[in-house]
């Protein structure tokens, strides 16, 4: 597997607040649809602002998926523009 991570990872659990940082307009195409939703592929970026331990940083949402089917808990991957302070 191609390992693209540049920085060392460590387990850390802190409260975080994520906000969409600006207007978002994505263009894409549906992959499938049903009466209750649709799956699509889209081009564009979703800018976000994070607040972690009183520090703010910015980045882009790069992946989102539900942790468990049927639950409203998601795992999100964020590519940071700013460097997080030492946590």
Secondary structure, 3 states (H helix, E strand, C coil): CCCCCCCCCCCCCCCEEEEECCCCCCEEEEEEEECCEEEEEEECCEEEEEEECCEEEEEEEEEEEECCCCCCCEEEEEEECCCCCCC
